[in-house]
Amino acid sequence: MPPDEWFDTGPDPDNPGWRHWNLKDQSLFNGAVMGPLIARRDEGGKARLRMVPERRHQNLQGMIHGAVTLALIDISLFTTMHFVGSGNAGPSVTLELSTQFVGGGDPARPLDAVTEIIRETGKLVFIRGTVDQGEDRVAAFSGIIRKMGQRAPQS
């Protein structure tokens, strides 16, 4: 099943050069929790996934909740496969994710996961990246994705 079956990846008219990265079924985690996401391919073979934080993404300290940052990171692994890797990001799973939080996320500014592929094999994709708000770094991470074969639809 091609990515267009699961994702809305069309151009974002409000942000030239960016594309939507949203599941068509907004009742699933990405849409229900994260809200609208946009993505693009950056220079140097990197991918960038952006979210605009809302009040629901804050913790008791008024900062972006760490779980939201982790979710953005996890989703960015698949965005990376689509934008700079071999393609189909749908039927795959995260095998490993290592994250270092290095700063607090400001809920008044967009949160970007900037990623690159370190190595891609027939079954695995090794990715590293950072979560940034302009020049401010929120987190650094690395992850491994296992590419999955096509699965029959669930009934």
Summary of the structure (lengths in Angstrom):
residues: 155
radius of gyration: 14.9
end to end distance: 15.9
largest distance: 46.1
contacts: 474
relative contact order: 0.18
helix: 22%
strand: 41%
